[in-house]
Amino acid sequence: MKIEPITVSELNRYMKNKVADDEFLNSVFVRGEISNFKNHYSGHMYFTLKDENSLIKCVMFKTSTATLKFMPKDGMKVLVLGSVSVFERDGVYQIYCKAMQEDGMGSLHEEFERLKNKLEQEGLFEQERKKKIPIMPKIIGVLTSKTGSVIRDIINVSTRRNPNVYLRLLPVPVQGEGAAEKIAKAISTMNEQNLADVIIIARGGGSLEDLWPFNEEIVARAIAESEIPVISAVGHETDFTIADFVADLRAPTPSAAAELAVADINQIKNRIENNRNQLKHLLKNKIEVMKLRYEKCMHSRVYTNPLQPINEAYFKIDNLTKNIQNAIQIKLQGNKSDFAKMISKLETLSPLHTLMRGYTVTQKENKIVNSVKLLQKEDIVQLKFYDGEAEAKIL
């Protein structure tokens, strides 16, 4: 079997697609030490992330570096969140970083990783178990502090996108001791009393300690058990919590959560209007097509001369009848000829024909005598002529 060679570009493209199809590589959280750091004039950052045994190239584009709270440098230990992909031109794989933070949180970070791994093993992060966010929810349940910019941003965005949507605020503490238990209780209350069509859990940015209630197992379990879809909008775009991984949808900011939960009523109206116009256009075209088909049908021979197909059918039947009759006549003539020949042969072979030439058939006791040895003196025999029979006595 001959194997056709491929180009280097085709191989690199194949590897890139293979890596892109791996769900694990689409969202990796990696710890390492920065080396070969370059802050490009374009705003992009290029560096290598290494540990004691290995290293991997990383790139962080300008759109992501704008949210960094520190300036990376060589020798700094960091945590990066991003996706792994193949740089097709050079045939190397690297991490495309979306977020980065200093790795100095010690036990909190270890607890974060421990719980994250535990819940991930249980399947709480699986995409298959996540519920769809309703397209047009009537009631948005909001779990956040009753004061501050978060609730104001959600109200402003929601009412701007759809003034008819109803926001139901269930105030909860978003940091400090006991906050996790109250957040989990509020989620349960929303479900038990069916208070909303979708729930937004939100708070502003902060340190890992400030966001810790949203990294508690009790909150993660409450989100996973919620029958109402949950949108997590905790911290800034670069902040990730356990609640983000378990929630049915993660929003980078509270304002973005409101945009994801509340459909833009003007866009929906425009879409309805566009669909209506499109249906009108399609219906008009359909009518025109049906009209043309009708006119074509009315000008066809079926309507202008409806008896013509019947007459053509009669003509075909007449031809078929004549052909059948001719075939029968030819067959009869052939059979008559064959019959005459057979009669002639039979007459030639007939015993009566032989008797007419003067021969007779001798029988004794209804058995043909074909030898003189079968006769004795005084025997009575029957002689069969062509025109009759007679008896004779053997002398």
URUR-V788245 format. One record per residue. N is the residue number from 1. RES is the residue in one small letter. PSI is psi as a letter, one per 20 degrees, with the letter a starting at -180 (* if undefined). Layout:
n=N res=RES psi=PSI
n=N res=RES psi=PSI
This chain:
n=1 res=m psi=p
n=2 res=k psi=p
n=3 res=i psi=p
n=4 res=e psi=p
n=5 res=p psi=q
n=6 res=i psi=r
n=7 res=t psi=r
n=8 res=v psi=h
n=9 res=s psi=g
n=10 res=e psi=h
n=11 res=l psi=g
n=12 res=n psi=h
n=13 res=r psi=h
n=14 res=y psi=g
n=15 res=m psi=h
n=16 res=k psi=g
n=17 res=n psi=h
n=18 res=k psi=g
n=19 res=v psi=h
n=20 res=a psi=h
n=21 res=d psi=i
n=22 res=d psi=o
n=23 res=e psi=h
n=24 res=f psi=g
n=25 res=l psi=i
n=26 res=n psi=i
n=27 res=s psi=n
n=28 res=v psi=q
n=29 res=f psi=o
n=30 res=v psi=p
n=31 res=r psi=p
n=32 res=g psi=a
n=33 res=e psi=p
n=34 res=i psi=p
n=35 res=s psi=r
n=36 res=n psi=l
n=37 res=f psi=p
n=38 res=k psi=p
n=39 res=n psi=n
n=40 res=h psi=q
n=41 res=y psi=h
n=42 res=s psi=i
n=43 res=g psi=i
n=44 res=h psi=q
n=45 res=m psi=p
n=46 res=y psi=p
n=47 res=f psi=r
n=48 res=t psi=p
n=49 res=l psi=p
n=50 res=k psi=r
n=51 res=d psi=b
n=52 res=e psi=h
n=53 res=n psi=h
n=54 res=s psi=r
n=55 res=l psi=r
n=56 res=i psi=q
n=57 res=k psi=q
n=58 res=c psi=q
n=59 res=v psi=p
n=60 res=m psi=o
n=61 res=f psi=r
n=62 res=k psi=h
n=63 res=t psi=h
n=64 res=s psi=h
n=65 res=t psi=h
n=66 res=a psi=h
n=67 res=t psi=j
n=68 res=l psi=p
n=69 res=k psi=j
n=70 res=f psi=r
n=71 res=m psi=o
n=72 res=p psi=q
n=73 res=k psi=r
n=74 res=d psi=p
n=75 res=g psi=i
n=76 res=m psi=p
n=77 res=k psi=p
n=78 res=v psi=r
n=79 res=l psi=p
n=80 res=v psi=q
n=81 res=l psi=p
n=82 res=g psi=b
n=83 res=s psi=q
n=84 res=v psi=p
n=85 res=s psi=r
n=86 res=v psi=p
n=87 res=f psi=o
n=88 res=e psi=h
n=89 res=r psi=g
n=90 res=d psi=i
n=91 res=g psi=k
n=92 res=v psi=q
n=93 res=y psi=q
n=94 res=q psi=r
n=95 res=i psi=p
n=96 res=y psi=o
n=97 res=c psi=p
n=98 res=k psi=h
n=99 res=a psi=q
n=100 res=m psi=q
n=101 res=q psi=q
n=102 res=e psi=q
n=103 res=d psi=n
n=104 res=g psi=j
n=105 res=m psi=i
n=106 res=g psi=c
n=107 res=s psi=h
n=108 res=l psi=g
n=109 res=h psi=g
n=110 res=e psi=g
n=111 res=e psi=h
n=112 res=f psi=g
n=113 res=e psi=h
n=114 res=r psi=g
n=115 res=l psi=h
n=116 res=k psi=g
n=117 res=n psi=g
n=118 res=k psi=g
n=119 res=l psi=h
n=120 res=e psi=h
n=121 res=q psi=h
n=122 res=e psi=i
n=123 res=g psi=j
n=124 res=l psi=i
n=125 res=f psi=i
n=126 res=e psi=p
n=127 res=q psi=h
n=128 res=e psi=h
n=129 res=r psi=i
n=130 res=k psi=p
n=131 res=k psi=q
n=132 res=k psi=q
n=133 res=i psi=p
n=134 res=p psi=q
n=135 res=i psi=g
n=136 res=m psi=m
n=137 res=p psi=q
n=138 res=k psi=h
n=139 res=i psi=p
n=140 res=i psi=o
n=141 res=g psi=p
n=142 res=v psi=p
n=143 res=l psi=o
n=144 res=t psi=a
n=145 res=s psi=q
n=146 res=k psi=i
n=147 res=t psi=r
n=148 res=g psi=r
n=149 res=s psi=h
n=150 res=v psi=g
n=151 res=i psi=h
n=152 res=r psi=g
n=153 res=d psi=g
n=154 res=i psi=g
n=155 res=i psi=g
n=156 res=n psi=g
n=157 res=v psi=g
n=158 res=s psi=g
n=159 res=t psi=h
n=160 res=r psi=h
n=161 res=r psi=h
n=162 res=n psi=n
n=163 res=p psi=i
n=164 res=n psi=i
n=165 res=v psi=q
n=166 res=y psi=p
n=167 res=l psi=p
n=168 res=r psi=o
n=169 res=l psi=p
n=170 res=l psi=n
n=171 res=p psi=p
n=172 res=v psi=q
n=173 res=p psi=p
n=174 res=v psi=j
n=175 res=q psi=r
n=176 res=g psi=r
n=177 res=e psi=p
n=178 res=g psi=i
n=179 res=a psi=g
n=180 res=a psi=g
n=181 res=e psi=h
n=182 res=k psi=h
n=183 res=i psi=g
n=184 res=a psi=g
n=185 res=k psi=h
n=186 res=a psi=h
n=187 res=i psi=g
n=188 res=s psi=g
n=189 res=t psi=g
n=190 res=m psi=g
n=191 res=n psi=g
n=192 res=e psi=h
n=193 res=q psi=j
n=194 res=n psi=l
n=195 res=l psi=i
n=196 res=a psi=r
n=197 res=d psi=h
n=198 res=v psi=q
n=199 res=i psi=p
n=200 res=i psi=p
n=201 res=i psi=o
n=202 res=a psi=q
n=203 res=r psi=r
n=204 res=g psi=a
n=205 res=g psi=r
n=206 res=g psi=a
n=207 res=s psi=r
n=208 res=l psi=h
n=209 res=e psi=h
n=210 res=d psi=h
n=211 res=l psi=j
n=212 res=w psi=h
n=213 res=p psi=h
n=214 res=f psi=j
n=215 res=n psi=j
n=216 res=e psi=q
n=217 res=e psi=h
n=218 res=i psi=h
n=219 res=v psi=g
n=220 res=a psi=g
n=221 res=r psi=g
n=222 res=a psi=g
n=223 res=i psi=g
n=224 res=a psi=h
n=225 res=e psi=i
n=226 res=s psi=p
n=227 res=e psi=h
n=228 res=i psi=p
n=229 res=p psi=q
n=230 res=v psi=p
n=231 res=i psi=p
n=232 res=s psi=p
n=233 res=a psi=m
n=234 res=v psi=p
n=235 res=g psi=a
n=236 res=h psi=r
n=237 res=e psi=h
n=238 res=t psi=i
n=239 res=d psi=p
n=240 res=f psi=p
n=241 res=t psi=r
n=242 res=i psi=h
n=243 res=a psi=h
n=244 res=d psi=h
n=245 res=f psi=h
n=246 res=v psi=h
n=247 res=a psi=q
n=248 res=d psi=h
n=249 res=l psi=p
n=250 res=r psi=p
n=251 res=a psi=p
n=252 res=p psi=h
n=253 res=t psi=r
n=254 res=p psi=h
n=255 res=s psi=g
n=256 res=a psi=h
n=257 res=a psi=g
n=258 res=a psi=h
n=259 res=e psi=h
n=260 res=l psi=h
n=261 res=a psi=h
n=262 res=v psi=o
n=263 res=a psi=q
n=264 res=d psi=o
n=265 res=i psi=h
n=266 res=n psi=h
n=267 res=q psi=h
n=268 res=i psi=g
n=269 res=k psi=g
n=270 res=n psi=h
n=271 res=r psi=g
n=272 res=i psi=g
n=273 res=e psi=g
n=274 res=n psi=g
n=275 res=n psi=h
n=276 res=r psi=g
n=277 res=n psi=h
n=278 res=q psi=g
n=279 res=l psi=g
n=280 res=k psi=g
n=281 res=h psi=g
n=282 res=l psi=h
n=283 res=l psi=g
n=284 res=k psi=g
n=285 res=n psi=h
n=286 res=k psi=g
n=287 res=i psi=g
n=288 res=e psi=g
n=289 res=v psi=g
n=290 res=m psi=h
n=291 res=k psi=g
n=292 res=l psi=h
n=293 res=r psi=h
n=294 res=y psi=g
n=295 res=e psi=h
n=296 res=k psi=g
n=297 res=c psi=g
n=298 res=m psi=h
n=299 res=h psi=j
n=300 res=s psi=r
n=301 res=r psi=h
n=302 res=v psi=h
n=303 res=y psi=h
n=304 res=t psi=h
n=305 res=n psi=m
n=306 res=p psi=h
n=307 res=l psi=i
n=308 res=q psi=g
n=309 res=p psi=h
n=310 res=i psi=g
n=311 res=n psi=h
n=312 res=e psi=h
n=313 res=a psi=g
n=314 res=y psi=g
n=315 res=f psi=g
n=316 res=k psi=g
n=317 res=i psi=g
n=318 res=d psi=g
n=319 res=n psi=g
n=320 res=l psi=h
n=321 res=t psi=g
n=322 res=k psi=g
n=323 res=n psi=g
n=324 res=i psi=g
n=325 res=q psi=g
n=326 res=n psi=g
n=327 res=a psi=h
n=328 res=i psi=g
n=329 res=q psi=g
n=330 res=i psi=g
n=331 res=k psi=g
n=332 res=l psi=g
n=333 res=q psi=g
n=334 res=g psi=g
n=335 res=n psi=h
n=336 res=k psi=g
n=337 res=s psi=g
n=338 res=d psi=h
n=339 res=f psi=g
n=340 res=a psi=g
n=341 res=k psi=g
n=342 res=m psi=h
n=343 res=i psi=g
n=344 res=s psi=g
n=345 res=k psi=g
n=346 res=l psi=g
n=347 res=e psi=h
n=348 res=t psi=h
n=349 res=l psi=i
n=350 res=s psi=p
n=351 res=p psi=h
n=352 res=l psi=h
n=353 res=h psi=h
n=354 res=t psi=g
n=355 res=l psi=h
n=356 res=m psi=i
n=357 res=r psi=j
n=358 res=g psi=j
n=359 res=y psi=q
n=360 res=t psi=r
n=361 res=v psi=p
n=362 res=t psi=p
n=363 res=q psi=q
n=364 res=k psi=o
n=365 res=e psi=l
n=366 res=n psi=j
n=367 res=k psi=p
n=368 res=i psi=p
n=369 res=v psi=o
n=370 res=n psi=j
n=371 res=s psi=q
n=372 res=v psi=h
n=373 res=k psi=i
n=374 res=l psi=i
n=375 res=l psi=q
n=376 res=q psi=r
n=377 res=k psi=q
n=378 res=e psi=j
n=379 res=d psi=q
n=380 res=i psi=p
n=381 res=v psi=r
n=382 res=q psi=p
n=383 res=l psi=p
n=384 res=k psi=o
n=385 res=f psi=r
n=386 res=y psi=h
n=387 res=d psi=j
n=388 res=g psi=a
n=389 res=e psi=q
n=390 res=a psi=q
n=391 res=e psi=q
n=392 res=a psi=q
n=393 res=k psi=p
n=394 res=i psi=p
n=395 res=l psi=*
